[in-house]
Amino acid sequence: MKQFLTTTLATIVGIIVTGLLFFLILFAVVGALASTDETYNLKPNSVLTINLSGALVEQGQDNPFNFDIPGMPANQAFQAQGLDDLLAAIKKAGEQDHIKGIYVKAGAFMGGFASAEMIREALAAFKAKGKFVVAYADTYDQREYYICSVADKVFLNPAGLLNWCGLAATPVYYTKTLEKIGVEMQVFKVGTFKSAVEPFIATKMSQENRLQTTEYLEGIWHHLLTSVSESRGLSVDTLDLLADENQLLKPTASLLTAGLVDSLAYENGVKDYLAATFGIEKRKDLELVSVK
């Protein structure tokens, strides 16, 4: 019995020690791969690449598991990007003589219009320093297009899409569902424009809520129209009409004709354009640097 207990205890201790050693080695490897101590010397005529894809958080955090494994494609959709880091990178790029422009690659942007506004303003400030901004996407949603419309050159994949269709609000009402499951909401409400509780006590928008929702949507939409109009050289009325026609369903050739984009090209074609800007014969020799 004593020998059995000794053997069992030794086995348990061995498993624990082995597990601890395994995790120590794992964290050491991860730390080495994700190390950011290495400095990077910018080369002349560099272009900063910004990926407008994946989640966007207000403040970025150093995540030791957020790294690219050599030989494996990076999955941007699952890598949260910090808005503060992005804005800081754009500002710093504007101060670096070696960085001549920014290449914005859009796609699956998960930030809101407030974040889009800040990124657009940062790009406009970068341009004001005499530098260029080029944008490309396989598909532009409305927020991405709003950001990228400030670019000197807006490229779209020949088989791509561009969503320019205006703004809308679609509240969800739970009153009927709550009734079916036997839940009674008790609401204390003061004022006719207090609409936060409407989804739980109504089945459609009140006139007051419809009015205030329309007011703020029209305010945001007018701001978007004015900003894009200034950048693209299209009138506000033209942009409003294009939104009414729902550009998501239009062929890319009509988007080019309408002036929403400057050129139809695949990503390699955009890089060829950037290379030609600096007189570089091969796009592989183009010096692209990332925020990361």
C-alpha positions in Angstrom: 0.0 0.0 0.0 2.8 2.4 0.9 4.6 1.6 -2.4 1.3 2.3 -4.3 0.8 5.7 -2.6 4.4 6.6 -3.3 4.1 5.7 -7.0 0.8 7.6 -7.3 2.2 10.7 -5.6 5.3 10.6 -7.8 3.1 10.3 -10.9 1.0 13.3 -9.9 4.1 15.4 -9.1 5.6 14.4 -12.4 2.5 15.4 -14.4 2.3 18.8 -12.6 6.0 19.5 -13.2 5.7 18.5 -16.8 2.7 20.7 -17.3 4.4 23.7 -15.7 7.5 23.2 -17.9 5.3 23.0 -21.0 3.5 26.3 -20.3 6.8 28.0 -19.4 8.3 26.9 -22.8 5.0 27.9 -24.6 5.0 31.4 -23.1 8.7 31.8 -23.9 8.1 30.9 -27.5 5.1 33.2 -27.8 7.1 36.0 -26.1 9.9 35.6 -28.6 7.6 35.6 -31.6 5.6 38.5 -30.4 8.6 40.6 -29.3 8.4 44.2 -30.4 11.8 45.2 -29.2 13.2 45.1 -32.7 13.6 48.5 -34.2 12.7 49.2 -37.9 14.6 51.8 -39.9 12.4 53.5 -42.5 13.6 53.6 -46.0 13.0 56.6 -48.3 9.7 56.7 -50.3 7.9 54.4 -47.8 4.2 54.0 -47.8 2.2 53.3 -44.6 -0.4 50.5 -45.1 -3.6 50.8 -43.0 -6.0 47.8 -42.9 -9.6 48.9 -42.3 -10.8 45.4 -41.4 -11.8 43.5 -38.3 -12.8 44.8 -34.9 -11.9 48.4 -33.9 -11.6 49.1 -30.2 -11.1 52.5 -28.6 -7.8 51.6 -27.0 -5.5 49.0 -28.3 -3.8 46.5 -25.9 -0.6 44.5 -26.3 -1.8 41.0 -26.8 1.1 38.4 -26.8 -1.1 36.0 -28.8 -1.9 38.6 -31.5 0.9 37.9 -33.9 1.4 36.5 -37.3 3.0 33.1 -37.7 5.4 32.9 -40.6 4.0 31.0 -43.5 0.4 31.3 -42.4 -2.0 34.1 -43.5 -3.0 36.6 -40.9 -6.7 36.6 -40.0 -7.4 40.3 -39.6 -11.1 39.7 -38.9 -10.2 38.3 -35.4 -7.5 40.8 -34.5 -8.8 43.9 -32.7 -7.2 47.1 -33.7 -6.9 50.1 -31.4 -8.3 53.4 -32.7 -5.7 55.2 -30.6 -2.9 53.2 -32.2 -4.3 53.8 -35.7 -4.6 57.6 -35.2 -1.2 57.8 -33.6 0.4 55.9 -36.5 -1.2 58.3 -39.1 -0.1 61.3 -37.1 3.5 59.9 -36.8 3.6 59.1 -40.5 2.8 62.7 -41.3 5.9 63.7 -39.3 8.2 61.2 -41.0 10.0 62.5 -44.1 10.6 59.0 -45.4 6.8 58.2 -45.5 5.4 59.8 -48.6 1.9 58.4 -48.5 -0.7 56.1 -47.0 -2.3 53.0 -48.6 -5.7 52.3 -47.1 -7.0 48.8 -47.7 -10.6 48.6 -46.7 -12.8 45.6 -46.0 -15.1 44.3 -43.2 -14.6 47.4 -41.1 -16.4 47.0 -37.7 -16.1 50.5 -36.4 -18.9 53.0 -36.1 -19.4 56.4 -37.8 -17.7 58.2 -34.9 -14.5 56.2 -35.3 -14.8 56.6 -39.1 -15.0 60.4 -38.7 -11.8 60.5 -36.6 -9.9 58.3 -39.0 -11.0 60.4 -41.9 -9.9 63.6 -40.2 -6.5 62.1 -39.5 -6.1 61.1 -43.1 -7.1 64.6 -44.2 -4.5 66.1 -41.8 -1.9 63.8 -43.3 -2.8 65.0 -46.8 -2.5 68.6 -45.7 1.2 68.0 -45.2 1.6 67.5 -48.9 1.5 63.7 -48.9 -0.9 61.3 -50.7 -3.5 58.8 -49.7 -4.6 55.9 -51.9 -7.5 53.6 -51.1 -8.5 50.2 -52.3 -11.2 47.7 -51.5 -12.9 44.6 -52.9 -16.1 45.9 -51.4 -16.8 49.3 -49.7 -19.5 49.6 -47.2 -20.8 53.1 -46.5 -18.5 53.7 -43.5 -15.5 52.5 -45.4 -16.3 54.6 -48.4 -16.8 57.6 -46.2 -13.3 57.2 -44.8 -11.7 56.4 -48.2 -13.5 59.2 -50.1 -10.9 61.6 -48.7 -8.1 59.7 -50.6 -6.5 61.2 -53.7 -7.2 58.0 -55.6 -10.0 55.6 -54.8 -9.7 52.1 -56.4 -12.3 49.4 -56.5 -12.0 45.8 -57.5 -13.5 45.3 -61.1 -15.8 42.7 -59.6 -16.4 44.6 -56.4 -19.3 46.4 -54.7 -19.9 49.8 -53.2 -22.7 50.4 -50.7 -23.9 54.0 -50.9 -27.6 54.0 -50.0 -28.2 56.5 -47.2 -29.1 55.9 -43.5 -32.0 54.2 -41.8 -33.0 53.1 -38.3 -35.0 49.9 -37.6 -36.0 49.5 -34.0 -36.8 46.1 -32.6 -39.9 45.7 -30.5 -40.3 42.9 -27.9 -43.8 43.7 -26.6 -45.6 40.7 -28.3 -42.8 38.3 -27.4 -42.9 39.4 -23.7 -46.7 38.9 -23.7 -46.3 35.4 -25.1 -43.9 34.3 -22.4 -45.9 36.0 -19.6 -43.5 38.9 -18.8 -45.1 42.2 -17.8 -42.9 45.3 -18.0 -43.4 48.0 -15.4 -42.2 51.3 -16.8 -41.9 54.7 -15.2 -41.6 57.3 -17.9 -41.6 61.1 -17.9 -41.7 63.1 -21.2 -42.9 62.2 -24.7 -39.5 62.0 -26.2 -38.2 59.3 -23.8 -38.1 56.4 -26.2 -35.7 54.0 -24.6 -38.5 52.0 -23.1 -40.7 51.9 -26.3 -39.4 48.5 -27.4 -40.9 46.9 -24.3 -44.3 48.7 -24.2 -45.1 49.4 -27.9 -45.3 47.6 -31.2 -44.3 50.6 -33.5 -42.5 53.9 -33.3 -44.3 56.8 -31.6 -44.5 60.0 -33.6 -42.1 61.7 -31.1 -39.5 59.0 -31.5 -39.9 59.0 -35.3 -39.4 62.8 -35.3 -36.2 62.7 -33.2 -34.8 59.7 -35.0 -35.4 61.4 -38.4 -33.7 64.6 -37.1 -30.5 62.9 -36.0 -30.3 60.7 -39.1 -30.8 63.6 -41.4 -28.1 65.5 -39.5 -25.6 62.7 -39.8 -26.5 62.1 -43.5 -26.1 65.8 -44.4 -22.6 65.8 -42.8 -21.6 62.7 -44.8 -22.9 64.2 -48.0 -21.1 67.5 -47.4 -17.8 65.8 -46.5 -17.8 63.4 -49.5 -18.9 66.2 -51.8 -15.9 68.3 -50.9 -13.5 65.3 -51.3 -15.0 63.8 -54.5 -16.0 67.0 -56.3 -19.6 65.9 -56.6 -22.5 68.0 -55.6 -24.6 67.1 -52.5 -27.7 66.7 -54.7 -25.8 64.3 -57.0 -24.6 62.2 -54.1 -28.1 62.2 -52.5 -29.6 61.0 -55.8 -26.9 58.2 -56.2 -27.9 57.0 -52.7 -31.5 56.9 -53.7 -30.6 54.7 -56.6 -28.8 52.2 -54.3 -25.3 51.8 -55.7 -24.9 48.4 -54.1 -26.8 46.9 -57.1 -24.9 48.8 -59.8 -22.1 47.4 -61.9 -18.6 48.8 -61.2 -18.5 50.6 -64.5 -21.4 52.8 -63.5 -19.7 53.6 -60.2 -16.7 54.8 -62.2 -18.8 56.9 -64.5 -20.7 58.4 -61.6 -17.4 59.5 -60.1 -17.7 57.5 -56.8 -14.4 55.8 -57.6 -11.4 56.8 -59.7 -10.3 53.5 -61.2 -11.1 49.8 -61.3 -8.2 47.6 -60.5 -7.1 44.5 -58.6 -4.9 45.0 -55.6 -1.7 44.2 -57.6 -2.7 46.9 -60.0 -2.9 49.4 -57.1 0.5 48.4 -56.0 1.8 48.8 -59.6 0.3 52.3 -59.4 2.1 53.0 -56.1 5.4 51.7 -57.5 5.1 53.8 -60.6 4.6 56.9 -58.4 8.1 56.4 -57.2 9.6 55.3 -60.5 9.9 51.7 -59.3 9.7 49.0 -62.0 8.6 46.0 -59.9 5.9 46.3 -57.2 7.8 43.8 -55.0 10.4 46.5 -54.5 7.8 48.9 -53.1 8.5 49.8 -49.5 5.2 49.2 -47.6 5.2 49.5 -43.8 2.4 48.5 -41.5 1.0 50.0 -38.4 1.9 46.9 -36.5 
